[in-house]
């Protein structure tokens, strides 16, 4: 594979993207490419790679069959009910309810999902976009129940992973696969195309063990309203909708969020986050200590 620029995360402690600052925040221009591989490296052709580089995301229909979707949904139900998963902190509950919001570390707790991350339909695209071998930085299933599901405020995943996990640069990509129909009205994901080219600094120090509250409602590591307004005016807002089995590949620095689900129609998505083995985690850039292994893996073994 062609490596566009040399970035060795495990040896690089220089902070290219300072955040959680006390001063007036800025929007920094991204230095690294979004697409690191070439058309020869995988299933995306030249126009698809160019579109991904430009927009920061790509939508692919019918990635999973109806049977595969059902298997993943059964795993969500099983893991959500597992007392050991709940006791370990891997199951996140909606505030004030017993409704499941997220289940983490699913690729290591489910054989079904453990096989899916190595499926060529998924793994080959991750390797191509990142231009290297990859490992799973994080896996989770987000569930948004009907009437009670609360949204996720505007944010860049990379900002959090950089600040709290020690991800050096945005050489990571997420694959979100719909496990239910994602309608425009049931809390589906909103994305700002092209926003991955900017890094929005956030204000405020990271509290100790911030993940214990931020996974329910994120308040630190989110952009100011004026910055969201400015980005929306520059980039616009698209929405990720589709039938169950649709996949959204999106760059770690894309600005995205979702609204509450006040409809009767639940929404659930499987998220698989791939990171380049050449961009492995160092110590957090803006937190006292790393988040738990089930949220940010430090097992950098390449997938095969």
C-alpha positions in Angstrom: 0.0 0.0 0.0 1.1 3.6 -0.7 1.7 5.6 2.5 1.2 9.3 1.7 3.1 10.6 4.7 5.1 9.1 7.5 3.3 9.2 10.8 4.5 6.9 13.5 2.0 7.3 16.3 3.9 5.1 18.8 7.0 7.4 18.6 5.3 10.7 18.1 4.4 12.8 21.1 4.2 16.1 19.3 0.7 17.5 19.7 -0.5 18.7 16.2 -4.1 19.2 17.5 -4.1 20.9 20.9 -7.6 20.9 22.5 -9.4 21.2 25.8 -7.7 24.6 26.1 -8.4 27.6 28.3 -7.8 30.3 25.5 -10.0 31.3 22.6 -10.4 28.2 20.4 -9.5 28.1 16.7 -10.2 25.9 13.7 -7.0 24.2 12.6 -6.4 23.0 9.1 -5.9 19.2 8.9 -2.4 18.3 7.8 -2.9 14.6 7.0 -4.9 13.1 4.1 -8.2 11.3 4.6 -7.5 8.6 2.1 -4.1 6.9 2.5 -4.4 4.0 0.1 -4.9 3.8 -3.7 -7.5 2.1 -6.0 -5.2 -0.9 -6.3 -5.3 -1.5 -2.5 -9.0 -2.4 -2.3 -12.6 -2.3 -3.5 -13.0 1.5 -3.7 -12.3 2.8 -7.2 -10.7 6.2 -8.0 -14.0 8.2 -8.0 -15.1 6.7 -4.7 -11.8 7.5 -3.1 -11.8 11.0 -4.4 -15.4 11.5 -3.1 -14.4 10.1 0.3 -11.3 12.4 0.4 -13.6 15.4 -0.4 -16.7 14.6 1.7 -15.1 12.6 4.5 -17.7 9.9 4.3 -19.1 7.2 1.9 -22.4 5.4 2.1 -22.7 1.8 0.7 -26.1 0.0 0.5 -26.8 -3.6 1.2 -23.5 -4.4 2.9 -25.2 -6.9 5.3 -27.9 -9.4 4.4 -31.2 -9.5 6.3 -29.9 -12.6 8.1 -26.7 -11.0 9.1 -28.5 -7.9 10.4 -30.8 -10.2 12.5 -27.7 -12.0 13.9 -26.2 -8.6 15.0 -29.5 -7.5 16.6 -29.7 -10.7 18.5 -26.2 -10.1 19.8 -27.2 -6.6 20.9 -30.1 -8.0 22.8 -27.9 -10.7 24.4 -25.1 -8.4 25.4 -27.5 -5.8 26.7 -29.1 -8.3 29.1 -25.8 -9.9 30.2 -25.2 -9.0 33.9 -21.4 -9.3 33.5 -21.5 -6.7 30.7 -23.5 -4.3 32.8 -21.2 -4.8 35.9 -18.1 -4.2 33.8 -19.3 -0.8 32.6 -19.6 -1.8 29.0 -23.3 -1.2 28.9 -24.3 2.5 28.9 -27.9 3.3 30.1 -29.9 6.3 29.1 -30.1 8.8 32.0 -33.2 8.3 34.1 -34.3 5.0 32.4 -33.2 1.4 32.1 -33.0 1.8 28.3 -29.7 0.8 26.7 -27.8 3.6 25.0 -24.6 1.9 24.0 -22.8 -1.4 24.4 -19.0 -1.3 24.1 -16.3 -3.9 23.2 -18.7 -5.9 21.1 -16.1 -7.4 18.8 -14.5 -9.2 21.7 -17.7 -10.3 23.3 -19.5 -11.6 20.3 -18.2 -14.2 17.8 -20.7 -12.8 15.2 -19.1 -9.4 15.3 -15.6 -10.8 15.8 -16.0 -12.5 12.5 -17.6 -9.4 10.8 -14.6 -7.2 11.5 -12.4 -9.6 9.5 -14.9 -10.0 6.7 -13.4 -8.8 3.4 -16.4 -6.6 2.8 -15.4 -4.6 5.8 -11.7 -5.1 6.5 -10.5 -4.5 2.9 -12.1 -1.1 2.8 -10.6 -0.1 6.2 -7.2 -1.1 5.0 -7.6 0.7 1.8 -8.8 4.0 3.3 -6.0 4.0 5.9 -3.3 2.6 3.7 -2.0 0.1 6.1 -2.8 -2.8 8.4 -5.5 -1.9 10.9 -6.8 -2.9 14.3 -10.0 -2.1 16.2 -9.7 1.0 18.3 -13.3 0.8 19.5 -16.5 -1.2 18.8 -19.9 -0.5 20.0 -23.6 -0.7 19.2 -25.6 2.5 19.7 -29.2 1.9 20.4 -31.9 4.7 20.3 -35.2 3.4 21.6 -38.5 4.8 20.4 -39.8 7.8 22.4 -36.9 7.7 24.9 -33.7 7.8 22.8 -31.6 10.9 23.3 -29.2 12.3 20.7 -25.5 12.9 20.5 -24.4 16.6 20.4 -22.2 17.8 17.5 -18.7 16.5 17.9 -15.6 15.1 16.2 -14.7 11.6 17.4 -11.0 12.4 16.8 -11.1 15.3 19.3 -12.2 12.9 22.0 -9.9 10.1 21.0 -6.9 12.5 20.7 -7.6 14.2 24.0 -8.7 11.2 26.1 -7.1 8.2 24.4 -3.9 9.5 22.9 -4.7 9.0 19.2 -1.9 11.0 17.5 -3.5 12.1 14.2 -6.8 11.4 12.4 -5.8 8.3 10.6 -8.8 6.3 11.8 -12.1 5.5 10.2 -15.5 4.4 11.5 -17.9 2.0 9.8 -21.5 2.5 11.0 -23.9 -0.3 9.9 -27.6 0.1 10.3 -29.3 -2.7 12.3 -32.7 -1.1 11.9 -34.2 1.3 9.4 -32.6 4.7 9.8 -35.3 7.3 8.9 -34.8 11.1 8.8 -37.1 11.3 11.8 -35.8 8.7 14.3 -32.6 10.3 15.4 -30.4 9.3 12.4 -26.9 10.6 12.1 -26.2 14.1 10.7 -22.9 14.8 9.1 -21.2 17.9 7.8 -19.5 17.0 4.5 -16.0 18.4 4.2 -15.8 19.3 7.9 -13.1 16.7 8.4 -10.6 19.1 6.9 -10.9 21.3 10.0 -10.0 20.5 13.6 -12.2 22.4 16.0 -10.5 23.1 19.3 -12.7 22.7 22.4 -12.6 24.7 25.6 -12.3 23.3 29.1 -10.1 20.8 31.0 -11.1 17.1 30.9 -12.6 16.0 34.3 -11.2 12.9 35.9 -13.0 9.8 34.5 -14.9 12.0 32.1 -16.1 8.9 30.2 -18.4 7.9 33.1 -20.7 10.9 32.2 -19.7 11.8 28.6 -20.9 8.5 27.2 -24.4 9.4 28.4 -24.3 13.2 27.7 -21.1 14.8 26.4 -20.5 18.3 27.7 -16.6 18.5 27.5 -15.0 18.1 24.1 -17.9 19.6 22.1 -17.6 22.7 19.9 -19.1 26.1 20.7 -22.4 26.9 19.1 -20.8 29.7 17.1 -18.3 27.2 15.7 -21.1 24.7 14.8 -23.0 27.6 13.1 -19.9 28.6 11.2 -19.2 25.1 10.0 -22.9 24.4 9.1 -22.8 27.6 6.9 -19.6 26.5 5.2 -20.2 22.7 4.8 -23.9 22.2 5.1 -25.5 19.2 6.8 -26.3 15.8 5.3 -28.2 12.9 6.9 -27.4 9.2 7.0 -30.5 7.2 6.4 -31.1 3.8 4.9 -32.5 0.3 5.2 -31.0 -2.1 7.7 -27.7 -3.4 6.4 -26.5 0.0 5.0 -22.9 1.1 5.9 -21.6 4.6 6.4 -17.8 4.9 6.3 -16.7 8.2 7.9 -13.5 9.8 8.8 -12.7 10.2 12.5 -12.7 14.0 12.3 -16.0 14.5 10.6 -18.4 16.8 12.6 -21.5 14.8 13.3 -24.4 14.4 15.7 -27.9 13.2 16.1 -31.2 14.5 17.5 -33.6 12.8 20.0 -35.9 10.0 18.9 -39.4 10.9 19.8 -40.9 8.5 17.2 -42.2 4.9 17.9 -39.4 3.6 15.7 -36.2 2.4 17.4 -32.8 2.9 15.8 -29.6 0.9 16.4 -26.3 0.9 14.6 -23.1 -1.1 14.9 -20.0 1.0 15.0 -16.6 -0.4 14.1 -13.6 2.0 14.5 -10.5 1.0 12.6 -7.1 2.7 13.4 -3.9 2.4 11.4 -1.2 0.3 13.1 1.1 3.3 12.2 -1.0 5.6 14.4 -1.2 3.7 17.6 -2.1 5.3 20.9 0.3 7.2 23.1 -0.6 8.9 26.5 -3.7 11.1 26.3 -3.0 14.6 25.1 -5.6 16.3 27.4 -6.5 13.9 30.1 -4.9 12.6 33.3 -5.0 8.9 32.3 -6.4 6.8 29.4 -9.9 5.6 29.2 -10.6 1.9 29.9 -9.4 -0.7 27.4 -13.0 -1.6 26.5 -13.5 2.0 25.2 -10.1 2.6 23.7 -8.2 -0.6 22.9 -4.4 -0.8 23.3 -4.2 -4.1 21.6 -2.6 -3.1 18.4 -2.5 -6.5 16.8 -3.3 -6.2 13.1 -6.5 -7.8 12.0 -6.1 -10.7 9.6 
